[in-house]
Amino acid sequence: MLREKSLLMIPGPTPIPPQVAAAMTQPMINHRGEAFSALFEEVTEGLKKVFRTGQPVYVFPGAGSGGWEAALVNTLNPGDTVLSVSVGDFGERWFRVATKLGFAVERLQFEPGEAADPERIAEKLAEDREKKIKAVLVQHNETSTGVTNDVRTIARVVREHGALIMVDSVSGLGALPLEMDEWGLDVVLTGAQKALMCPPGLSMIAFSERARAAAETNTMPRFYWDLKAAQNSLLKWQTPYTPAISLLYAMRAALGLLEAETLEGSWARHRLMGEMCRAGVKAMGLTLLARNEATASNSVTAVVSPVDPKRLRKVAREQFGVQLAGGQADLADKIFRIGHLGYVVPGDVLQALAATEMALAQCGYEVQVGRAVAAAQQVWLDAQQS
Ligand SMILES: Cc1ncc(COP(=O)(O)O)c(C=O)c1O
């Protein structure tokens, strides 16, 4: 088998378009020169359109996790209380970041597969009569469970209380609808390696006017993630320290592709792929981890595995050339995940379902091969005809 040709269907890092790979081979430039400023301006202005904001988008060299820290240290004061709303492993990780930074963290946890219930958030905030809670942290899309939260409604509830609403959209932005300004989100953060079709290594974050005002006076110590330093440099289309120039070339190319497709077009493509994947999974007789299908993610599908998921993934990878993702933390032995975000098209979903069916058969699960693919094909066909 030609092992080099393998389909990467994990929820990040995602495959990258050839134009994006090629863009990174450009010669290095002076990061204080005009060519760099032009590049940085183009990228940050392009990102504003993807974030749907009129606010600046700050681009840091780093992983998505850096955005969690940047959100907190720029807007809060030492010892402040925050509310962590968690529906999975990434929610837990942001909780741990806030705890390690010394904030008083209150928690609202939901079972794996559940979405955050805005009413429970409203109840929790209503208990906070002294308005101690300064920020609410929530995932737009919980990659570990394949569930999308209703960030728009959550934001409304949080703004009624007055806290800042901070949204991790690492596996949402670009793939799933998000309107930073219209929904009144105070902080939105993401990474390059998911729907934005780039390699890992860029962390992007935007702050509302309210959040930027908080950053003017707050006293959390910070250096690397300092918004004020980034803003001062941005006035010259520069960065406070050496930027990841090759990745910015990649991002410029990826944003060009996204602009050609249109953001709405990308949202529609992801919705179609999500629907195809769920139809296929159900046709195999399998259960989605998402308890309510209306909250199932269109960028990653988490499936309760009827066989050992590690074996399933190994067979899918080694015999059928498709890489699926496993579960995280407590879900490691229970689920597998099919990522369908970024530089992924409906045909890739068909291939992933075909490989999953065959791998399940190889693992002894009774499955009639072709059913999942047929169900997904029908969804695709119906979408063409409607
Ligand atoms: C929802 C979510 N938040 C945060 C992260 C962390 O990003 P990174 O691994 O780039 O630090 C991820 C990574 O998969 C994610 O899916």
The ligand as an ORCA input file, in Angstrom:
! r2SCAN-3c Opt
* xyz 0 1
  C     -11.873     23.824     21.107
  C     -10.393     23.850     21.261
  N      -9.854     24.761     22.082
  C      -8.534     24.844     22.245
  C      -7.676     23.988     21.600
  C      -6.221     24.086     21.853
  O      -5.517     24.412     20.709
  P      -3.976     24.065     20.628
  O      -3.873     22.569     20.666
  O      -3.552     24.665     19.326
  O      -3.321     24.688     21.797
  C      -8.184     23.016     20.735
  C      -7.305     22.077     20.042
  O      -7.720     21.118     19.433
  C      -9.583     22.959     20.558
  O     -10.135     22.053     19.743
*
